Amino acid sequence: MKSSKTLFITGVSSGLGRAIANASLSVGHQVIGTVRNEAARAEFEAPWGGRAHARLLDVSQFEAIGPLAAEIESSIGPVDAVINNAGYGHEGVLEESPLDELRRQFDVNVFGAVAVIRAFLPFMRGRRRGHIVNITSMGGTITMPGIAYYCGSKFALEGISGALAKELKALGIAVTAVAPGSFRTDWAGRSMVRSSRAIAGYDAVFDPVRRARIEKSGKQLGDPDKAGEAILQLLEMPQPPEQLLLGSDALALVRAQLETRLADIARHEAVTRSTDVA
């Protein structure tokens, strides 16, 4: 590690957020992490001798985020990197999933992340330095049946991250969308919201996917602690990428998806070109 940094990480109570926080604290960084209750606050702060600072926050409570960022910058100091990790997965056939569940998915996974970014950007812009890391998913590039709302939210965050990276590059602020594959967290377990099943016509395509996801929970290929170490490497890169895949499953699936997409583009190139003004 070249120098100590101050990191703001949303959702540090468990999963990738906790792993990233622990890796950062272990090498001497200072971490401000968001949690949902007082018990989680005490549990997060206790082992780290004053370098771990917990703040109560639900990222869907947008009005609370701006004042929190100002308080952190004033009381703790300049934040070098913002890591938007808070989020959850929604599983369900689209036709069976109420619109309110789509709104909640986007409130947390997209609007919450953007609200955090907007709250810290004035401080980073004033210093002309900083790094924004948005934890997306391989589901922000590939798709599969039964997680349309989740994939939609991660596609959105990927797009926002890419555009934002181009807006901020000249200001000395980097933006990276980190897209993990399957990791051994609670994402597919207690943290996932599942819509109930009702339409038999979807059984054949969806039920095996849901069953496989439940059976795989806790046995995924990805190690959260190694993901935390990868984020530390990312934060030290002089020219960080706009997207970083984590996990060999993400690498294989995203690469295959991109190859298929390129093949489709080539196959239909004549139709694509046919719409130009003659």
N, C-alpha and C positions, 0 to 999 in steps of 0.2 A: 504494500500500500504506500502510495507516494505521500499523501497528506490526509489528515483527519477531515471528515466531511460531516455536515449536518443534513440528515435525510428526513423527509416527511413521507410516511408510508401509511396508506389507508388499509384498514382491515388486518391488524397484526395479532389478533387473538388466536389464530390457527392457520394451518395450510401454508400456502406459498408466502403470504404476508409475514407470518411468524418466522418462517425459514429465512426470508430476506433480512428481516430485522435482526435475528440472531447472528447471521453471518456478518452483518455490518457492525454490530456491537462487539463481536468477538475480535475484530481487527482494529477497534478503537474509534469507530465512527460514533457520532451522537445521533440518536433516532427519536423522532417524535412520531408515535404511532396512534392511530385511532382505534378505539374499542367501543363496545356498546353498553358497558355497565361498570360499576365501581369494583366489583370483584375481579373483572378482567384487567382493570387499571392496576390494581395492586399486584396481581400475578405477573403482569408484564414488567413493571418497574423494579420489583424487588431484587432480582439477581444482579443488577448492572451498576450499582453504585453511583446513581445520579446521572448516568448517560442515557438512560431510557426514560422518556417522558410520554406518558399516555394522555390522550385527550378524548373525552366522550364525544362521539359524533356518529350520526346516521347520515350518510352522504346524500340521501334523498331529501334531507332537510336543508334545502339549498340556501336559505336565508342565514343559516348559522355558519356557513363556510367562510365567507368574507371576513367577518369579525374574528374567527378563529385564526385565520392566516395572519391577520394584523397583530393579534396577541402573541403568536409564536415568534414572528419577526422581531417584535419589541422585547419580549421577555427572555427568549432563548437565543435568538440571533439569526443571521442570514441563513436561509435554507439553500443548500447547494443543489439538491435533487429532490424532485417530487415523484413518488412512485404510486401511481393509481392502481392499487391491487384489489380494493373492495369490490365485490361482485358476487353473483350467484348464478346457478344454472336453472333454467326452466325446461322441463321435459313435457312434451305433449303434442299430439297431432293438432295441427293448426285449426282444423274445423272444430275440434273439441275444446280448444283453449280460449277462454273469454278474453276480450280486448283489454279488460282491466289488468290481466296478467302480463300482457304485452307492455302496457304503460309502466307497470311496476318494474319489469325487466329493463326497460330503457331508462327509467328514472335512476336506477342504481348503477347499471353498467355503463351508461352513456352520459346522461345529464349530470349525474354526480361527479363523474370524472372531469367533465368539461367545467363544472362549477369550481372544482378544486384548482384546475389549471388557471382559470381566469382570476381566481383569488390570489395566486402566487405570482402570476406573470408581471404585474407592475413592479414588484420588488426585483425579480430577476432581470427585467428589462432595464431598470435603473442601474443595475450593477453590470449589465451586458455580459452575463454569464449564468449558467445553470443547465440542468438536464431534466427533462420531463420524460418519465418512463411510464408507458401505459401497458398494463398487463392485459393483453387481448386473448387470443386462443388460436390454435390451428383451425378452429371453427370460425375464424374470421376470414379464412380463405377457402376451406373445403366445407361441404355441407353433408348432412345425413338426415334421414327421416326422423322426426320426433323432437328436434331441437331448433325448429324454425325461429322461434322468438330469440333464443340464445344466439344462434348464428347471426341473426339480423343485428343484434346489439353489438356483436364483436366485429362484424363487417363495418358497421357504422363507426366504431372507435378506431378501426384500422384506417378508414378513409380520413377521419378527422386528424389522426396522428400524421398521416402523410402530408396533408395540406398544411398543417401547422408547422411541420418541420421546415417547409419551404418558406413560410412566413418569418420564422424566427432565426434561420441560419445566419443571416447578416447581422443579427443582434447578439450573436455569440451564445445562443441558447440551442442546445441539441434536443431532439425529440426522437424517441425510439419506441416502437410498438414491439413488445416482447410477446411472442406467440407460443405458449407452451402446448405440448401434446398432453398425453394422459399421465398425471402424477398421482402419487399416493397421498392424496388429501381427502377431505370430506366432500369434495365437489359433487361426486355422484352418489353420496350417501345422505347424511342428515342435512347437508346444505342445499340439496336440490329440491326445488318445488315441482311437484308432479300433478298434472291435470288428470282427472279421472277419465276412464275409458267408457265409451258408450256406443260407438258406431262400429259394427262388426266388419264392415268392409275394409277397415284399416288393419285388421288383426294380422294378416299374413306379412305385411311390410313392417309393421311397427313392433309387435309383441316380441319377436326375436331380438330386436335392437335393445328394447328395454330390459329384457331378461339378461342379455349379455353384459349390459352396462352394470346392472346390479351385481352379477356374479364376479365381474372384474374389479369391483370397488375394493380397494385395499391391496390389490395385486398388480396395479398398473406398473408400467416400465419405469416411469420417472421418479427420481429421488428428490424430494423438496429441498433437502440440504444442499445438494449439488446445484439445484437451481439458484439458491441463494448465493453460492460461490460464483456462478456464472454472471449474476447481476453485479457482483463486485468487479469482475473483469470488465463488464460493460461500462461501469462508471469511471474506469481508469483509461478507457480508450480515447486517444486524442481526436479521432474522427469516428465517432460511434455510428453504427448503421441506422437506417430508418426503420428496419425490421430485423428482429433476431428471433429465429426459431429455437425452441428448447425441446430436446428429445428426439431420438432417432425415429420414433413413430411420426412425429410432426414433420420431420424432414422428408420421409418417404411419401407420406400422404399429400403434403403440399406440393412436392416436386411432381408427383403423378398428376395431381389436379392441374398444375400449370402446363404440363406437357399435353394433356388432353385438351385444354383450352386453346393452346397454340395450334394443335391439329385441327380443331373445329374452325378456327379463324382461317386457316389456310384452305380448308375444304370449301368454305363458303365465301372465299375472297371475291369471286366474280359478282355475287349478289351484293356484297358490301360496296364494291366499287361502282355498281350500276346506278347508285343514287346520286352521284355527283352531277353537277350542272355540265351539260355537254359543251 
